């Protein structure tokens, strides 16, 4: 009769599990779009040569810049924080992997219990004789030494999916670290080129101050000769003061840029070693963009988004399998007695058990449904984020390639503009001395040549930074 009841109980549990399984919600299936155009520009050739494969030590030729990047890679705090996130993600894999294996432990304990004599347990203890002629001790001791184990059988591969999700998140963290690495290298390079540009602009400003001081002395002599008025002297003097003010503004910008580089290098302020004279002669590196589909394997942020998407899909499957019944086995083996002298008396003190438990949710599954719906929404979110990352990567490269081309043309024209304006300074001075031009023409010519020289340096900086940007955008720097 007892066996029949047990059989009915098991059948009932299995039937309830089957009913539960029939009501498992379905995940929303969205296929991510990985398609990208065949080329970055209509006129570009389908060349698979890609600058992203070039190591950063070979891409940057300035030894001072290479030294700065080396220091940043060792000391940068943000990168070090990311490396700790990598360690955290790696430990999560070990945690998920451990859930697949049985949990085994040892236990030892002791205690004492006093029960009423006129209770079922008290009456039983009083009538039990372990040693002939002796009653059970009162109070009764309890000593236990044993091993215990529990193991959830991964029938539906839920725990395995959880391990795979953790692995993909670890790989996503690795790619996140690579993206930080690439961004750090690019930021150091951009700041370094900005510092060189400011150095050269400061030199130009100082040279212009000297020219303006000389022009001011000429104007003062012209006033003494009654050829110009005090207004001309005041105008030239104001221009000299304005340029001297620019000098100190530029010095402050140099200080701020140096400090930004030192921050990226994880150190307190100190002078940045650099060759100030070589900036104008720098030739931007030639960049080979390859084909857009290479971005999927070269860009760390795209790979990171891809791994996050795989993990999000696994999370949906894990949440779905929470509706299925789970099977857990627990067991124990050890020794138990009320006196130390009996503890190792075999087989009387031996205890053991093994239990199999099948459990399935029946009522009030709102919590499971909420978890499933959240995982499903995050999966859809991950799809959109992946597609957005691909689109952003393509647009960044396309923009920078166009920027490099247009800056090259702009630099050529600005170089010619500087040459023309340099000649015009001499011409305007000669015309002024011969009374064929007024002082305002001389003043405006000097102002124009200063502005054009500063713009030329700024364009050179933008050229160099555009090359750095497209190198990073193609996925270079982290290898």
C-alpha positions as CSV (number, residue, x, y, z in Angstrom):
1,X,0.0,0.0,0.0
2,X,2.8,2.4,0.8
3,X,4.5,1.6,-2.5
4,X,1.3,2.3,-4.3
5,X,1.0,5.7,-2.6
6,X,4.7,6.5,-3.4
7,X,4.1,5.6,-7.1
8,X,1.1,7.9,-7.3
9,X,3.1,10.7,-5.8
10,X,5.9,10.4,-8.3
11,X,3.4,10.2,-11.2
12,X,1.7,13.4,-9.9
13,X,5.0,15.3,-9.7
14,X,6.0,14.2,-13.2
15,X,2.5,15.2,-14.6
16,X,2.7,18.6,-13.0
17,X,6.2,19.1,-14.4
18,X,4.9,18.2,-17.9
19,X,2.0,20.6,-17.6
20,X,4.4,23.3,-16.4
21,X,6.7,22.6,-19.4
22,X,3.8,23.1,-21.8
23,X,3.4,26.7,-20.6
24,X,6.9,27.8,-21.0
25,X,7.0,31.2,-22.8
26,X,8.7,31.6,-26.2
27,X,11.6,34.0,-26.8
28,X,11.4,36.8,-29.3
29,X,13.7,35.9,-32.2
30,X,15.4,38.9,-33.9
31,X,18.2,38.2,-36.3
32,X,21.0,40.8,-36.1
33,X,22.0,42.6,-39.3
34,X,25.7,42.3,-40.0
35,X,25.6,43.7,-43.5
36,X,27.9,46.6,-44.4
37,X,28.7,48.3,-47.7
38,X,31.4,46.7,-49.8
39,X,33.6,49.8,-49.7
40,X,33.9,53.1,-47.7
41,X,33.6,55.4,-50.7
42,X,32.2,54.9,-54.2
43,X,35.5,55.6,-55.9
44,X,37.6,53.5,-53.6
45,X,39.1,50.2,-54.8
46,X,38.4,46.9,-53.1
47,X,41.8,46.5,-51.5
48,X,42.0,44.3,-48.4
49,X,45.3,45.8,-47.2
50,X,44.4,47.3,-43.8
51,X,46.4,49.5,-41.5
52,X,44.6,48.0,-38.5
53,X,47.0,45.0,-38.7
54,X,50.0,47.3,-38.2
55,X,51.3,47.2,-34.6
56,X,51.3,50.6,-32.9
57,X,55.1,50.6,-32.4
58,X,55.4,50.4,-36.2
59,X,52.7,52.8,-36.9
60,X,54.1,55.7,-34.8
61,X,57.6,56.6,-35.8
62,X,58.4,59.3,-33.2
63,X,60.5,57.7,-30.5
64,X,59.3,60.2,-27.9
65,X,55.7,59.4,-28.6
66,X,56.5,55.6,-28.5
67,X,58.0,56.1,-25.0
68,X,55.0,58.0,-23.8
69,X,52.6,55.3,-25.0
70,X,54.7,52.6,-23.3
71,X,54.5,54.5,-20.0
72,X,50.7,55.0,-20.4
73,X,50.2,51.3,-21.0
74,X,52.0,50.5,-17.7
75,X,50.5,53.2,-15.5
76,X,47.2,54.4,-16.8
77,X,44.6,54.0,-14.0
78,X,41.6,53.5,-16.3
79,X,43.4,50.6,-18.1
80,X,44.3,49.1,-14.7
81,X,40.6,49.4,-13.6
82,X,39.6,47.5,-16.8
83,X,42.2,44.8,-16.1
84,X,40.5,44.2,-12.7
85,X,37.1,43.9,-14.4
86,X,38.8,41.2,-16.5
87,X,39.8,39.3,-13.4
88,X,36.2,39.7,-12.0
89,X,34.7,38.3,-15.2
90,X,37.2,35.4,-15.2
91,X,36.2,34.5,-11.6
92,X,32.5,34.4,-12.7
93,X,33.4,31.7,-15.2
94,X,34.9,29.6,-12.3
95,X,31.7,30.2,-10.3
96,X,29.4,29.0,-13.1
97,X,31.6,26.0,-13.8
98,X,31.6,25.0,-10.2
99,X,27.8,24.9,-10.2
100,X,28.0,22.0,-12.7
101,X,30.0,19.8,-10.2
102,X,28.8,18.2,-7.0
103,X,29.3,20.2,-3.8
104,X,31.1,18.1,-1.2
105,X,31.9,19.1,2.4
106,X,32.8,17.8,5.8
107,X,30.9,18.4,9.0
108,X,31.6,17.7,12.6
109,X,29.4,18.7,15.5
110,X,28.3,18.0,19.0
111,X,25.4,18.9,21.3
112,X,23.2,17.8,24.2
113,X,19.4,17.4,24.4
114,X,17.0,17.1,27.3
115,X,13.5,16.0,26.5
116,X,10.6,15.4,28.8
117,X,10.3,11.8,30.2
118,X,6.6,11.7,29.5
119,X,6.9,12.4,25.8
120,X,7.1,9.8,23.0
121,X,10.9,10.5,22.5
122,X,11.6,10.6,26.3
123,X,9.6,7.3,26.9
124,X,11.5,5.6,24.0
125,X,14.9,6.8,25.3
126,X,14.1,5.5,28.8
127,X,13.1,2.1,27.6
128,X,16.1,1.7,25.3
129,X,19.2,-0.2,26.6
130,X,22.5,0.1,24.8
131,X,24.4,-1.6,27.5
132,X,22.6,-4.4,29.5
133,X,21.4,-3.1,32.8
134,X,22.0,0.6,32.0
135,X,19.5,3.2,30.9
136,X,20.1,5.8,28.2
137,X,22.0,8.8,29.7
138,X,19.9,11.8,30.4
139,X,20.5,14.4,29.1
140,X,21.4,12.7,25.8
141,X,24.5,13.8,23.9
142,X,24.8,13.9,20.1
143,X,28.2,13.7,18.3
144,X,28.4,13.7,14.5
145,X,31.3,13.4,12.0
146,X,30.5,13.0,8.3
147,X,30.7,14.0,4.7
148,X,27.8,15.5,2.8
149,X,27.2,16.2,-0.9
150,X,24.6,17.8,-3.1
151,X,24.4,17.9,-6.9
152,X,21.9,19.5,-9.2
153,X,21.7,17.3,-12.3
154,X,21.9,19.6,-15.4
155,X,19.1,17.9,-17.2
156,X,18.2,20.8,-19.4
157,X,21.7,22.2,-19.9
158,X,20.7,25.3,-17.9
159,X,23.9,25.4,-15.8
160,X,26.0,24.8,-19.0
161,X,24.3,27.7,-20.7
162,X,25.0,29.8,-17.6
163,X,28.7,28.9,-17.9
164,X,28.7,29.8,-21.6
165,X,27.1,33.1,-20.9
166,X,29.8,33.9,-18.3
167,X,32.5,32.9,-20.8
168,X,31.0,35.2,-23.5
169,X,30.9,38.1,-21.0
170,X,34.5,37.4,-20.1
171,X,35.4,37.5,-23.8
172,X,33.4,40.8,-24.1
173,X,35.4,42.2,-21.2
174,X,38.6,41.2,-23.0
175,X,37.5,43.1,-26.0
176,X,36.4,46.0,-23.8
177,X,40.0,46.1,-22.5
178,X,41.3,46.1,-26.0
179,X,39.1,49.0,-26.9
180,X,40.3,50.9,-23.9
181,X,43.9,50.1,-25.0
182,X,43.3,51.4,-28.5
183,X,41.5,54.5,-27.2
184,X,44.3,55.2,-24.8
185,X,47.0,55.0,-27.4
186,X,45.0,57.3,-29.7
187,X,44.4,59.8,-26.9
188,X,48.1,59.9,-26.0
189,X,49.1,60.4,-29.7
190,X,46.5,63.2,-30.2
191,X,47.5,65.0,-27.1
192,X,51.2,64.7,-28.1
193,X,50.5,66.2,-31.5
194,X,48.5,69.0,-29.9
195,X,51.4,69.8,-27.7
196,X,53.8,70.0,-30.6
197,X,51.3,72.2,-32.5
198,X,51.1,74.6,-29.5
199,X,54.9,74.7,-29.2
200,X,55.1,75.8,-32.9
201,X,52.3,78.3,-32.5
202,X,54.1,79.8,-29.5
203,X,57.2,80.1,-31.7
204,X,55.3,81.9,-34.4
205,X,53.6,84.2,-31.9
206,X,57.1,85.2,-30.5
207,X,58.4,85.8,-34.0
208,X,55.4,87.9,-34.8
209,X,55.8,90.0,-31.6
210,X,59.3,90.8,-32.7
211,X,58.1,91.9,-36.1
212,X,55.3,94.0,-34.6
213,X,57.7,95.6,-32.1
214,X,59.9,96.6,-35.0
215,X,56.8,97.9,-36.9
216,X,55.8,99.9,-33.8
217,X,59.2,101.6,-33.7
218,X,58.9,102.6,-37.4
219,X,55.4,104.0,-36.7
220,X,56.8,106.1,-33.8
221,X,59.5,107.5,-36.1
222,X,56.9,108.2,-38.7
223,X,54.9,110.1,-36.1
224,X,57.9,112.2,-35.1
225,X,58.2,113.0,-38.8
226,X,54.6,114.1,-38.8
227,X,53.7,111.4,-41.4
228,X,51.2,109.6,-39.1
229,X,49.1,110.5,-36.1
230,X,49.1,109.3,-32.6
231,X,46.1,107.0,-33.6
232,X,48.5,104.9,-35.7
233,X,50.9,104.5,-32.8
234,X,48.0,103.5,-30.5
235,X,46.7,101.0,-33.0
236,X,50.1,99.3,-33.5
237,X,50.7,99.3,-29.8
238,X,47.3,97.6,-29.1
239,X,48.2,95.0,-31.7
240,X,51.5,94.2,-30.0
241,X,49.7,93.9,-26.6
242,X,47.1,91.6,-28.1
243,X,49.7,89.3,-29.5
244,X,51.6,89.3,-26.2
245,X,48.4,88.2,-24.5
246,X,48.1,85.4,-27.0
247,X,51.6,84.2,-26.0
248,X,50.5,83.6,-22.4
249,X,47.2,82.0,-23.4
250,X,49.2,79.6,-25.5
251,X,51.6,78.9,-22.6
252,X,48.7,78.0,-20.5
253,X,47.3,75.7,-23.1
254,X,50.8,74.0,-23.3
255,X,50.7,73.5,-19.5
256,X,47.2,72.0,-19.6
257,X,48.1,69.7,-22.5
258,X,51.3,68.5,-20.7
259,X,49.2,67.8,-17.6
260,X,46.6,65.9,-19.6
261,X,49.4,63.7,-21.0
262,X,50.8,63.2,-17.6
263,X,47.4,62.1,-16.3
264,X,47.1,59.6,-19.1
265,X,50.6,58.3,-18.1
266,X,49.5,58.0,-14.5
267,X,52.1,60.3,-13.1
268,X,52.4,63.8,-11.5
269,X,53.2,66.8,-13.7
270,X,56.6,66.9,-15.4
271,X,58.0,68.1,-18.6
272,X,57.1,66.1,-21.7
273,X,60.1,65.2,-23.8
274,X,59.6,66.1,-27.4
275,X,61.2,67.5,-30.5
276,X,59.6,70.9,-31.1
277,X,61.4,71.6,-34.4
278,X,60.2,68.6,-36.4
279,X,56.4,69.2,-36.3
280,X,56.1,71.3,-39.5
281,X,58.1,68.7,-41.5
282,X,56.0,65.7,-40.2
283,X,54.3,63.8,-43.0
284,X,51.1,62.0,-42.0
285,X,51.3,58.3,-42.3
286,X,49.5,56.7,-45.3
287,X,46.5,54.8,-44.1
288,X,45.0,51.8,-45.9
289,X,41.4,51.3,-45.0
290,X,40.8,47.8,-46.4
291,X,37.2,46.8,-46.8
292,X,34.3,47.5,-44.3
293,X,33.6,43.9,-43.5
294,X,37.1,43.7,-41.8
295,X,35.7,46.0,-39.1
296,X,33.7,43.1,-37.7
297,X,36.9,41.3,-36.7
298,X,39.2,44.2,-36.2
299,X,37.1,46.6,-34.0
300,X,37.2,45.6,-30.3
301,X,33.9,47.4,-29.6
302,X,32.1,45.4,-32.3
303,X,33.5,42.2,-31.0
304,X,32.5,43.2,-27.5
305,X,28.9,43.9,-28.6
306,X,28.8,40.6,-30.4
307,X,29.9,38.6,-27.3
308,X,27.4,40.5,-25.2
309,X,24.7,39.6,-27.7
310,X,25.6,35.9,-27.5
311,X,25.5,36.1,-23.7
312,X,22.1,37.9,-23.8
313,X,20.7,35.1,-26.0
314,X,21.9,32.5,-23.5
315,X,20.4,34.4,-20.6
316,X,17.0,34.1,-22.4
317,X,17.4,30.3,-22.6
318,X,18.5,30.1,-19.0
319,X,15.4,32.1,-17.9
320,X,13.2,29.9,-20.1
321,X,14.6,26.7,-18.5
322,X,13.7,28.0,-15.0
323,X,10.2,26.9,-15.8
324,X,11.4,23.3,-16.3
325,X,11.6,20.8,-13.3
326,X,14.9,20.5,-11.6
327,X,16.5,17.4,-10.3
328,X,18.8,17.5,-7.2
329,X,20.6,14.6,-5.5
330,X,21.9,15.0,-1.9
331,X,23.7,12.4,0.1
332,X,25.5,12.0,3.5
333,X,27.9,9.5,5.0
334,X,29.3,9.6,8.6
335,X,29.3,8.5,12.2
336,X,26.9,9.5,14.9
337,X,26.6,8.6,18.6
338,X,25.6,10.0,22.0
339,X,29.0,9.1,23.6
340,X,32.5,9.5,22.3
341,X,33.3,5.8,23.1
342,X,30.5,4.7,20.8
343,X,31.3,7.1,17.9
344,X,33.7,4.7,16.1
345,X,31.9,1.5,16.9
346,X,31.0,0.0,13.6
347,X,28.5,-0.5,12.1
348,X,26.1,0.7,14.9
349,X,27.3,4.4,14.7
350,X,27.3,4.6,10.9
351,X,24.8,6.8,9.2
352,X,24.1,7.4,5.5
353,X,21.4,8.8,3.3
354,X,20.8,9.6,-0.4
355,X,17.9,11.7,-1.6
356,X,16.7,12.6,-5.1
357,X,14.4,15.6,-5.4
358,X,12.4,16.7,-8.4
359,X,11.0,20.1,-8.2
360,X,8.9,22.2,-10.6
361,X,7.1,25.6,-10.3
362,X,3.3,25.3,-10.3
363,X,1.7,28.4,-9.0
364,X,2.7,32.1,-8.7
365,X,5.2,32.1,-11.6
366,X,5.2,35.8,-11.9
367,X,8.7,36.1,-10.7
368,X,10.0,33.6,-13.3
369,X,8.0,35.4,-16.0
370,X,9.4,38.7,-15.0
371,X,12.9,37.4,-15.2
372,X,12.2,35.8,-18.6
373,X,10.7,39.0,-20.0
374,X,13.6,41.1,-18.7
375,X,16.1,38.7,-20.3
376,X,14.1,38.7,-23.5
377,X,14.1,42.6,-23.6
378,X,17.8,42.7,-22.9
379,X,18.4,40.3,-25.8
380,X,16.5,42.6,-28.2
381,X,18.4,45.5,-26.7
382,X,21.7,43.7,-27.4
383,X,20.8,43.2,-31.0
384,X,20.1,46.9,-31.5
385,X,23.3,47.8,-29.7
386,X,25.3,45.4,-31.9
387,X,23.9,46.9,-35.1
388,X,24.4,50.4,-33.8
389,X,28.1,49.7,-33.0
390,X,28.6,48.4,-36.6
391,X,27.0,51.4,-38.1
392,X,28.9,53.8,-35.9
393,X,32.2,52.1,-36.8
394,X,31.6,52.4,-40.5
395,X,30.6,56.1,-40.3
396,X,33.6,56.9,-38.1
397,X,36.0,55.4,-40.7
398,X,34.1,57.0,-43.6
399,X,34.2,60.4,-41.9
400,X,37.9,60.3,-41.1
401,X,38.9,59.1,-44.6
402,X,37.1,62.0,-46.1
403,X,38.7,64.3,-43.4
404,X,42.2,63.1,-44.3
405,X,41.6,63.9,-48.0
406,X,40.1,67.3,-47.5
407,X,42.7,68.3,-44.9
408,X,45.4,67.4,-47.3
409,X,44.0,69.8,-49.9
410,X,43.3,72.5,-47.3
411,X,47.0,72.3,-46.1
412,X,48.3,72.8,-49.6
413,X,46.2,75.9,-50.1
414,X,47.1,77.3,-46.6
415,X,50.8,76.8,-47.3
416,X,50.5,78.9,-50.5
417,X,48.4,81.5,-48.5
418,X,51.3,81.8,-45.9
419,X,53.8,82.3,-48.7
420,X,51.7,85.0,-50.3
421,X,51.1,86.8,-47.0
422,X,54.8,86.6,-46.0
423,X,55.6,88.5,-49.2
424,X,52.8,91.0,-48.6
425,X,54.3,92.0,-45.3
426,X,57.5,93.1,-47.0
427,X,55.5,94.8,-49.8
428,X,53.2,96.6,-47.4
429,X,56.2,97.9,-45.4
430,X,57.9,99.2,-48.4
431,X,54.7,100.9,-49.7
432,X,54.1,102.5,-46.3
433,X,57.7,103.9,-46.2
434,X,57.1,105.5,-49.6
435,X,53.7,106.8,-48.5
436,X,51.8,104.6,-51.0
437,X,50.0,102.6,-48.3
438,X,48.5,103.7,-44.9
439,X,49.3,102.2,-41.6
440,X,46.1,100.2,-41.4
441,X,47.1,98.2,-44.5
442,X,50.4,97.3,-42.8
443,X,48.6,96.4,-39.5
444,X,46.0,94.2,-41.2
445,X,48.7,92.4,-43.3
446,X,50.7,91.6,-40.1
447,X,47.5,90.3,-38.5
448,X,46.6,88.2,-41.5
449,X,50.0,86.6,-41.7
450,X,49.9,85.7,-38.0
451,X,46.4,84.1,-38.4
452,X,47.4,82.2,-41.5
453,X,50.5,80.7,-39.9
454,X,48.6,79.7,-36.8
455,X,45.9,78.1,-39.0
456,X,48.6,76.2,-41.0
457,X,49.9,74.7,-37.8
458,X,46.3,73.9,-36.7
459,X,45.7,72.1,-40.0
460,X,48.9,70.1,-39.7
461,X,47.7,69.0,-36.2
462,X,44.3,68.0,-37.6
463,X,46.0,66.0,-40.4
464,X,48.1,64.0,-37.9
465,X,45.1,63.5,-35.6
466,X,42.9,62.4,-38.4
467,X,45.4,59.7,-39.2
468,X,45.5,58.6,-35.5
469,X,41.7,58.6,-35.5
470,X,41.3,56.5,-38.6
471,X,43.9,54.0,-37.3
472,X,41.9,53.6,-34.1
473,X,38.5,53.5,-36.0
474,X,39.8,50.7,-38.2
475,X,40.6,48.7,-35.1
476,X,44.3,49.3,-34.9
477,X,46.4,49.9,-31.8
478,X,45.4,47.1,-29.4
479,X,47.2,44.2,-31.1
